[in-house]
Amino acid sequence: MSKLYLQHTISNDAKNMLQQYSQQVDSLDSKLETLSKLFLFDCKALDRHQLKHITYNDYALRRLSLHNSDGSQCSSFEGASGENSLSPLISTLSEQSSLWVTSGSRNEQSLLVAQWQGEKGSLYVHMEPIVTEAIRHKYCKNCVLTAISAVGNPTVSFWRGDAALFSQPILFSMNLDNGINIRVYVSPQLLSIYHSKMLIPLLILGFGIGFIALVIIRFFEYRKMSLHALVEQGIIQREFIPYYQPIVDVSTNSLYGCEMLARWKRHGQGLISPMEFIPYVEKSGQILPITEQLIEKAIGDVSKLNWGDTQQIISVNIVPDQLEHVEVLASSLAILDESPLLPSQLAFEVTERKRFTNLSMASQVIETLRTQGIDVKLDDAGTGYGGFSYIQQLDIRSIKIDKMFVETIGTADLKLSLLDSIIAFGREAQMEMIAEGVETEEQSRYLAKHGVTLQQGFYFGRPMPFRDFAYYCKSMVSRKSLTKRFNIPPTLLYNQVDEC
């Protein structure tokens, strides 16, 4: 942990160092070109003055040297001969410049030397190791070693620090875009210093993380308990109400039926989004009494519309658990017996997004429901666990095509081919197909053209409370009359209906 902390601490300084070196190397070519124009390359008075003047005024330069084509040499520091031991770091920064490594005259540590080569001679720029020196002693004396080498030639390197640190593991390494690799080593002494510094902060951090985790756990437990209690209260006070979304048969411009959707309207508050409570009540088992209440309300509502004299369907969403226990649906079926609706006007939609745990029992329950005239539809077909294997194992005869496939109509999405495959499968198996999520006329026409005439979505109507749905049903009668009288295509009328 102390090594990681030290790595993070030094990396901030090292990144600045890397950036500065990178900028130095990247700008060397233009800088060398500019400097070369200041010399005559004859080592006479003007050249000697320029060498000393430029070096004196640029703290980043240790020494400048000229090697002229006539064999003469001169330097800002007379008597120095550092160019005699050059090793190539990057041989070709450009056509005229390169980067070398040499040992300094005062010790065995290396220096970076840039060379510019022209017709009149060569210019050598010995650079001060300011950046590496700054980090070398920052944390403790001589406890950081920095080494720079070419990515393709690691044997030649410029380094500053205690050479003994080369035996230590690399703290971190980085390659620059210009072909340079920079490595940083640290002494065990520095690691021990940071280990001591880290003990108390780590203890504090550990206690802090533990406390925060405890608070978060308690918060979610409290929220879970609170939500559970609120749902129980909502069930007792019958706060869960049905909303209805129409399902239209576009081939006849008639109302096939509707899907009942759960909404939670707390007393004195607005509607609570289904995503806020449905996932929880499905896991907690509270979905069972909620569904029972919703079916009772929904059957009472549609009975007021004289649906008993029609063949219109009301679909109710259930979870796989409800299909694995026939007694769970018994009370709902008892409500149906006391209503004017026929059993064939009630359908259950079981989502494929949740897994069945007992397919054999579910199959028996579905067969029991079917003998009573109640259909079971596979919702979200093609999106969940079972795929079309559920259709075979459960003998499903009705599917609802998920919105994710419908919304690909008119696009280049690959899922459009899946939509066509689902439709082809359903048509071949002579299954009833209902398309969900229809939002545009283009989608409606495409589906109708491919034989999917039962459609549901915002294009026909949003989920709505019973009062608005009753108005919608009456308006459907008027629309059907218009299409017959004036021969208007059915799909042109749906989005013209106002909702109360």
C-alpha positions as CSV (number, residue, x, y, z in Angstrom):
1,M,0.0,0.0,0.0
2,S,2.8,2.4,0.9
3,K,4.4,1.7,-2.5
4,L,1.2,2.5,-4.3
5,Y,0.8,5.7,-2.3
6,L,4.4,6.7,-3.0
7,Q,3.9,5.9,-6.7
8,H,0.8,8.1,-6.8
9,T,2.7,10.9,-4.9
10,I,5.8,10.9,-7.0
11,S,3.8,10.4,-10.2
12,N,2.5,14.0,-10.0
13,D,6.1,15.3,-10.0
14,A,7.2,12.7,-12.5
15,K,4.4,13.5,-14.9
16,N,5.5,17.2,-14.9
17,M,9.0,15.9,-15.5
18,L,7.9,13.7,-18.4
19,Q,6.0,16.5,-19.9
20,Q,8.9,18.9,-19.7
21,Y,11.3,16.4,-21.2
22,S,8.8,15.6,-23.9
23,Q,8.4,19.3,-24.7
24,Q,12.2,19.8,-24.6
25,V,12.8,16.9,-27.1
26,D,9.9,17.9,-29.3
27,S,11.2,21.5,-29.5
28,L,14.8,20.6,-29.9
29,D,14.9,20.5,-33.7
30,S,13.5,24.0,-34.1
31,K,15.6,25.3,-31.2
32,L,18.8,23.9,-32.6
33,E,18.0,25.4,-36.0
34,T,17.5,28.8,-34.5
35,L,20.7,28.6,-32.5
36,S,22.8,27.5,-35.5
37,K,21.9,30.7,-37.3
38,L,23.6,32.7,-34.6
39,F,27.1,31.3,-35.4
40,L,29.6,31.7,-38.3
41,F,31.2,28.4,-37.5
42,D,34.8,29.8,-37.5
43,C,35.4,29.9,-33.7
44,K,36.5,33.5,-33.9
45,A,35.5,36.4,-31.7
46,L,31.8,36.5,-32.6
47,D,31.3,32.8,-32.2
48,R,33.1,32.7,-28.9
49,H,31.0,35.7,-27.6
50,Q,27.8,34.1,-28.7
51,L,28.7,30.7,-27.0
52,K,29.3,32.4,-23.6
53,H,26.4,34.9,-23.9
54,I,23.8,32.3,-24.8
55,T,24.9,29.8,-22.2
56,Y,25.0,32.5,-19.5
57,N,21.5,33.7,-20.2
58,D,19.8,30.3,-20.6
59,Y,19.7,28.4,-17.3
60,A,18.7,25.2,-19.1
61,L,22.0,25.0,-20.9
62,R,25.2,23.8,-19.3
63,R,27.5,24.3,-22.3
64,L,27.6,25.0,-26.0
65,S,30.3,23.7,-28.4
66,L,31.1,24.2,-32.0
67,H,32.9,21.6,-34.2
68,N,33.7,23.4,-37.5
69,S,34.2,21.8,-40.9
70,D,37.7,23.2,-41.0
71,G,38.6,21.1,-37.9
72,S,38.6,24.0,-35.3
73,Q,36.6,23.7,-32.1
74,C,35.5,26.1,-29.4
75,S,33.2,25.9,-26.4
76,S,31.5,28.2,-23.8
77,F,33.6,26.4,-21.2
78,E,37.1,26.3,-22.5
79,G,39.0,23.0,-21.9
80,A,35.9,20.8,-21.9
81,S,36.0,17.8,-24.1
82,G,32.6,16.1,-23.4
83,E,32.0,15.3,-27.0
84,N,34.7,12.7,-27.0
85,S,32.4,10.2,-25.2
86,L,29.1,10.5,-26.9
87,S,26.7,7.6,-27.2
88,P,23.6,7.9,-29.5
89,L,20.3,8.0,-27.7
90,I,18.1,9.0,-30.7
91,S,20.3,9.1,-33.8
92,T,17.8,11.0,-36.0
93,L,15.5,13.5,-34.3
94,S,15.4,15.0,-37.8
95,E,17.6,15.2,-40.8
96,Q,20.0,17.6,-39.1
97,S,19.6,16.9,-35.3
98,S,20.1,14.0,-32.9
99,L,20.2,13.3,-29.2
100,W,23.2,11.9,-27.4
101,V,24.3,10.9,-23.9
102,T,27.7,11.8,-22.3
103,S,29.3,11.6,-18.9
104,G,29.8,14.9,-17.1
105,S,33.3,16.1,-16.2
106,R,32.7,16.3,-12.5
107,N,31.2,12.9,-11.9
108,E,30.2,9.7,-13.7
109,Q,26.5,10.7,-14.1
110,S,25.4,11.3,-17.7
111,L,24.1,14.4,-19.5
112,L,21.9,14.8,-22.4
113,V,23.5,16.4,-25.5
114,A,21.7,17.6,-28.6
115,Q,23.7,17.9,-31.9
116,W,22.9,19.9,-34.9
117,Q,24.8,19.0,-38.1
118,G,25.2,21.5,-41.0
119,E,27.5,22.2,-44.0
120,K,29.7,24.5,-41.9
121,G,30.0,22.2,-38.9
122,S,28.2,20.9,-35.8
123,L,26.6,22.6,-32.8
124,Y,26.5,20.6,-29.5
125,V,24.1,21.7,-26.8
126,H,24.8,20.2,-23.3
127,M,21.6,20.4,-21.3
128,E,21.3,20.9,-17.5
129,P,19.5,18.0,-15.8
130,I,17.3,20.5,-13.9
131,V,14.1,18.4,-13.9
132,T,15.7,15.1,-12.7
133,E,17.8,16.9,-10.1
134,A,14.6,18.6,-8.7
135,I,13.0,15.2,-8.1
136,R,16.2,13.4,-7.1
137,H,16.4,15.0,-3.6
138,K,12.8,16.2,-3.0
139,Y,11.7,13.4,-0.7
140,C,15.0,12.4,0.9
141,K,18.6,12.8,-0.1
142,N,19.6,10.9,-3.3
143,C,16.6,8.5,-2.9
144,V,15.1,8.8,-6.4
145,L,16.8,7.6,-9.6
146,T,15.5,8.7,-13.0
147,A,16.7,7.0,-16.2
148,I,16.0,8.0,-19.8
149,S,16.7,5.7,-22.7
150,A,15.5,5.1,-26.3
151,V,12.7,2.5,-26.5
152,G,14.7,0.6,-29.2
153,N,18.1,0.9,-27.4
154,P,17.8,0.5,-23.6
155,T,21.6,0.0,-23.2
156,V,22.3,3.7,-23.6
157,S,20.7,5.9,-21.0
158,F,20.8,9.2,-19.3
159,W,20.4,8.9,-15.6
160,R,20.5,11.0,-12.4
161,G,20.7,9.6,-8.9
162,D,22.3,6.8,-7.0
163,A,23.3,4.1,-9.4
164,A,22.7,1.5,-6.7
165,L,19.0,2.1,-7.1
166,F,19.1,0.3,-10.5
167,S,18.9,-2.9,-8.4
168,Q,15.5,-1.9,-7.0
169,P,12.2,-2.7,-8.8
170,I,11.0,0.0,-11.1
171,L,8.4,2.2,-9.4
172,F,6.9,3.1,-12.8
173,S,7.8,3.4,-16.4
174,M,6.4,5.4,-19.4
175,N,7.1,5.6,-23.1
176,L,6.9,9.0,-24.8
177,D,5.7,9.5,-28.3
178,N,9.1,10.5,-29.6
179,G,10.6,7.1,-28.8
180,I,11.9,7.8,-25.3
181,N,11.4,5.6,-22.3
182,I,11.6,7.1,-18.8
183,R,11.9,4.9,-15.6
184,V,11.8,5.9,-12.0
185,Y,13.4,3.9,-9.1
186,V,13.2,4.7,-5.4
187,S,15.2,3.6,-2.4
188,P,13.9,1.3,0.3
189,Q,14.5,4.2,2.8
190,L,11.8,6.2,1.0
191,L,9.4,3.4,1.0
192,S,9.8,2.9,4.7
193,I,9.2,6.6,5.3
194,Y,5.9,6.5,3.4
195,H,5.0,3.2,5.1
196,S,5.2,5.0,8.5
197,K,3.3,8.0,7.1
198,M,0.6,5.7,5.8
199,L,-0.2,3.8,9.0
200,I,-2.4,6.4,10.7
201,P,-4.1,7.6,7.5
202,L,-4.8,4.0,6.5
203,L,-6.4,3.3,9.9
204,I,-8.4,6.4,9.6
205,L,-9.3,5.6,6.0
206,G,-10.3,2.0,7.0
207,F,-12.5,3.2,9.8
208,G,-14.0,5.9,7.5
209,I,-14.7,3.4,4.7
210,G,-16.2,0.9,7.2
211,F,-18.4,3.7,8.7
212,I,-19.6,4.8,5.3
213,A,-20.3,1.3,4.2
214,L,-22.3,0.7,7.4
215,V,-24.3,3.9,6.8
216,I,-25.0,2.9,3.2
217,I,-26.1,-0.6,4.2
218,R,-28.3,0.8,6.9
219,F,-29.8,3.3,4.5
220,F,-30.8,0.7,2.0
221,E,-32.1,-1.6,4.7
222,Y,-34.1,1.2,6.1
223,R,-35.3,2.2,2.6
224,K,-36.2,-1.4,1.9
225,M,-38.1,-1.8,5.1
226,S,-39.8,1.6,4.5
227,L,-40.8,0.6,0.9
228,H,-42.1,-2.7,2.1
229,A,-44.2,-1.0,4.8
230,L,-45.5,1.6,2.3
231,V,-46.5,-1.1,-0.2
232,E,-48.3,-3.0,2.5
233,Q,-50.1,0.2,3.5
234,G,-50.9,0.8,-0.2
235,I,-52.4,-2.7,-0.5
236,I,-54.5,-2.2,2.6
237,Q,-55.7,1.3,1.4
238,R,-56.1,0.0,-2.2
239,E,-53.8,2.6,-3.7
240,F,-52.8,0.5,-6.7
241,I,-54.9,1.3,-9.7
242,P,-55.1,0.0,-13.2
243,Y,-54.2,2.0,-16.3
244,Y,-55.2,0.8,-19.8
245,Q,-53.3,0.9,-23.0
246,P,-55.3,0.1,-26.1
247,I,-54.5,-2.7,-28.5
248,V,-55.8,-2.1,-32.0
249,D,-56.5,-4.4,-34.9
250,V,-55.5,-2.2,-37.8
251,S,-56.9,-4.5,-40.4
252,T,-60.5,-3.7,-39.2
253,N,-59.9,-0.4,-37.4
254,S,-61.4,-2.0,-34.3
255,L,-60.3,-2.3,-30.7
256,Y,-58.9,-5.7,-30.0
257,G,-58.7,-4.9,-26.3
258,C,-56.2,-3.4,-23.9
259,E,-53.3,-4.2,-21.6
260,M,-53.7,-3.4,-18.0
261,L,-50.7,-1.7,-16.4
262,A,-50.2,-1.1,-12.6
263,R,-49.9,2.4,-11.2
264,W,-49.5,3.5,-7.6
265,K,-51.3,6.6,-6.5
266,R,-50.6,7.4,-2.9
267,H,-53.1,9.4,-1.0
268,G,-52.3,13.1,-1.2
269,Q,-49.5,12.5,-3.7
270,G,-49.1,11.9,-7.5
271,L,-48.5,8.7,-9.4
272,I,-45.4,6.7,-8.5
273,S,-43.4,5.4,-11.5
274,P,-43.8,1.6,-11.9
275,M,-40.0,1.3,-12.0
276,E,-39.9,2.6,-8.5
277,F,-41.9,-0.3,-7.0
278,I,-42.6,-3.1,-9.6
279,P,-39.1,-4.7,-9.4
280,Y,-39.3,-4.7,-5.6
281,V,-42.8,-6.1,-5.2
282,E,-42.0,-8.8,-7.7
283,K,-39.1,-9.9,-5.5
284,S,-40.9,-9.5,-2.2
285,G,-44.0,-11.4,-3.3
286,Q,-46.3,-8.4,-2.8
287,I,-47.0,-8.4,-6.5
288,L,-49.6,-11.2,-5.8
289,P,-52.1,-9.2,-3.7
290,I,-51.5,-6.2,-5.9
291,T,-52.3,-8.2,-9.1
292,E,-55.5,-9.6,-7.4
293,Q,-56.7,-6.0,-6.6
294,L,-55.9,-4.7,-10.0
295,I,-57.8,-7.6,-11.8
296,E,-60.8,-7.0,-9.5
297,K,-60.8,-3.2,-10.4
298,A,-60.1,-3.8,-14.1
299,I,-62.9,-6.4,-14.5
300,G,-65.2,-4.0,-12.8
301,D,-64.1,-1.1,-15.1
302,V,-64.4,-2.8,-18.4
303,S,-67.8,-4.4,-17.4
304,K,-69.1,-0.8,-17.4
305,L,-68.2,-0.6,-21.1
306,N,-70.4,-3.6,-21.9
307,W,-67.4,-5.7,-22.9
308,G,-69.4,-8.7,-22.0
309,D,-71.3,-8.2,-25.3
310,T,-68.0,-8.1,-27.3
311,Q,-64.9,-10.3,-27.8
312,Q,-62.5,-7.6,-26.6
313,I,-59.6,-8.8,-24.4
314,I,-58.0,-7.4,-21.3
315,S,-54.4,-8.6,-20.8
316,V,-52.9,-8.7,-17.3
317,N,-49.2,-8.9,-16.6
318,I,-48.0,-11.7,-14.3
319,V,-44.6,-13.0,-13.2
320,P,-43.5,-16.7,-13.8
321,D,-44.0,-17.4,-10.0
322,Q,-47.8,-16.8,-10.5
323,L,-47.9,-19.4,-13.3
324,E,-46.2,-22.0,-11.2
325,H,-48.9,-22.1,-8.5
326,V,-52.5,-22.5,-9.8
327,E,-53.9,-21.5,-6.4
328,V,-52.3,-18.1,-6.7
329,L,-54.6,-17.3,-9.6
330,A,-57.7,-19.0,-8.1
331,S,-59.0,-15.8,-6.4
332,S,-58.6,-13.9,-9.6
333,L,-60.5,-16.5,-11.5
334,A,-63.2,-16.4,-8.9
335,I,-63.6,-12.6,-9.6
336,L,-64.1,-13.4,-13.2
337,D,-66.8,-15.9,-12.4
338,E,-68.9,-13.1,-10.8
339,S,-68.5,-10.7,-13.8
340,P,-70.3,-10.4,-17.1
341,L,-67.0,-11.1,-18.9
342,L,-66.3,-14.4,-20.5
343,P,-63.1,-16.3,-19.5
344,S,-61.8,-15.9,-23.1
345,Q,-61.8,-12.1,-22.5
346,L,-59.1,-12.4,-19.9
347,A,-55.5,-13.1,-20.9
348,F,-52.3,-13.3,-18.9
349,E,-49.0,-11.9,-20.2
350,V,-46.0,-13.6,-18.7
351,T,-42.7,-11.9,-19.3
352,E,-39.7,-13.7,-20.8
353,R,-37.3,-11.4,-19.0
354,K,-37.7,-13.4,-15.8
355,R,-36.8,-17.1,-15.5
356,F,-39.2,-19.9,-14.8
357,T,-38.1,-22.2,-12.0
358,N,-40.6,-25.0,-12.6
359,L,-41.5,-25.3,-16.3
360,S,-43.4,-28.5,-15.8
361,M,-45.8,-27.0,-13.3
362,A,-46.1,-23.8,-15.3
363,S,-47.1,-25.9,-18.3
364,Q,-49.8,-27.6,-16.3
365,V,-51.2,-24.3,-15.0
366,I,-51.3,-22.8,-18.5
367,E,-53.1,-25.9,-19.8
368,T,-55.6,-25.6,-16.9
369,L,-56.2,-21.9,-17.7
370,R,-56.6,-22.7,-21.4
371,T,-59.3,-25.3,-20.7
372,Q,-61.2,-22.5,-19.0
373,G,-60.8,-20.3,-22.1
374,I,-58.0,-18.1,-20.7
375,D,-55.1,-17.4,-23.0
376,V,-51.5,-17.0,-21.8
377,K,-49.3,-14.7,-24.0
378,L,-45.5,-14.6,-24.0
379,D,-44.5,-10.9,-23.4
380,D,-41.2,-9.4,-24.5
381,A,-40.6,-12.3,-26.9
382,G,-37.0,-12.8,-28.0
383,T,-35.5,-10.6,-25.2
384,G,-35.2,-12.9,-22.2
385,Y,-34.0,-16.2,-20.7
386,G,-36.0,-18.9,-22.6
387,G,-36.1,-17.6,-26.1
388,F,-38.5,-19.5,-28.2
389,S,-37.9,-22.7,-26.2
390,Y,-40.6,-21.4,-23.8
391,I,-43.1,-21.4,-26.7
392,Q,-42.5,-25.1,-27.2
393,Q,-42.2,-26.2,-23.6
394,L,-45.2,-24.2,-22.4
395,D,-47.3,-24.5,-25.6
396,I,-47.6,-20.8,-25.9
397,R,-49.9,-19.7,-28.8
398,S,-49.7,-15.9,-28.5
399,I,-46.6,-13.7,-28.4
400,K,-46.0,-10.0,-27.9
401,I,-43.2,-8.5,-30.0
402,D,-41.0,-6.3,-27.9
403,K,-40.5,-2.6,-28.6
404,M,-36.8,-3.0,-29.0
405,F,-37.5,-4.8,-32.3
406,V,-40.3,-2.6,-33.5
407,E,-38.2,0.6,-33.1
408,T,-35.7,-0.7,-35.7
409,I,-38.2,-0.3,-38.5
410,G,-36.9,2.3,-41.0
411,T,-33.4,2.0,-39.7
412,A,-30.3,0.0,-40.6
413,D,-30.2,-1.7,-37.2
414,L,-29.4,-5.4,-37.4
415,K,-32.2,-6.2,-35.0
416,L,-34.6,-5.5,-37.9
417,S,-33.7,-8.9,-39.4
418,L,-34.5,-10.4,-36.0
419,L,-37.9,-8.7,-36.2
420,D,-38.5,-10.3,-39.6
421,S,-37.5,-13.7,-38.2
422,I,-39.8,-13.4,-35.2
423,I,-42.7,-12.5,-37.5
424,A,-41.9,-15.3,-39.9
425,F,-41.7,-17.8,-37.0
426,G,-45.0,-16.6,-35.6
427,R,-46.7,-16.7,-39.0
428,E,-45.4,-20.2,-39.8
429,A,-46.5,-21.4,-36.3
430,Q,-49.9,-19.7,-36.9
431,M,-49.5,-17.8,-33.7
432,E,-51.3,-14.7,-32.6
433,M,-48.8,-11.8,-32.7
434,I,-49.2,-8.4,-31.0
435,A,-46.5,-5.7,-31.6
436,E,-45.7,-3.4,-28.7
437,G,-44.1,0.0,-28.8
438,V,-45.6,1.2,-32.1
439,E,-45.0,4.9,-32.2
440,T,-45.1,5.9,-35.9
441,E,-47.2,5.4,-39.0
442,E,-44.2,3.9,-40.7
443,Q,-43.9,1.2,-38.1
444,S,-47.6,0.5,-38.1
445,R,-47.7,0.1,-41.9
446,Y,-44.6,-2.1,-42.0
447,L,-46.0,-4.4,-39.3
448,A,-49.4,-4.6,-41.1
449,K,-47.7,-5.3,-44.4
450,H,-45.9,-8.3,-42.8
451,G,-49.1,-9.7,-41.2
452,V,-48.9,-8.2,-37.7
453,T,-52.2,-6.3,-37.5
454,L,-52.6,-6.3,-33.7
455,Q,-50.6,-3.3,-32.5
456,Q,-50.1,-1.4,-29.3
457,G,-48.1,1.8,-28.6
458,F,-48.1,5.6,-28.3
459,Y,-49.2,5.9,-31.9
460,F,-52.6,4.5,-30.9
461,G,-52.8,5.7,-27.3
462,R,-50.7,6.0,-24.1
463,P,-51.6,4.1,-20.9
464,M,-54.5,6.0,-19.4
465,P,-56.9,5.9,-16.4
466,F,-60.3,4.3,-16.9
467,R,-62.1,7.6,-17.6
468,D,-59.9,8.5,-20.5
469,F,-60.0,4.9,-21.8
470,A,-63.8,4.9,-21.8
471,Y,-63.7,8.0,-23.9
472,Y,-61.1,6.3,-26.2
473,C,-63.4,3.3,-26.7
474,K,-66.3,5.6,-27.7
475,S,-64.0,7.5,-30.1
476,M,-63.0,4.2,-31.7
477,V,-66.6,3.6,-32.7
478,S,-66.7,7.0,-34.4
479,R,-63.4,6.3,-36.2
480,K,-64.6,3.0,-37.4
481,S,-67.7,4.6,-38.8
482,L,-65.5,7.2,-40.6
483,T,-63.3,4.7,-42.2
484,K,-66.3,2.7,-43.6
485,R,-68.1,5.8,-44.8
486,F,-65.2,7.7,-46.4
487,N,-62.8,4.8,-47.0
488,I,-60.0,6.4,-45.0
489,P,-57.0,4.2,-44.2
490,P,-57.3,3.2,-40.5
491,T,-53.8,4.2,-39.5
492,L,-54.4,7.8,-40.5
493,L,-56.9,8.3,-37.8
494,Y,-55.3,7.0,-34.6
495,N,-53.1,9.9,-33.7
496,Q,-55.9,12.4,-34.4
497,V,-57.8,11.3,-31.2
498,D,-57.5,13.7,-28.2
499,E,-57.0,12.2,-24.8
500,C,-58.9,13.7,-21.8
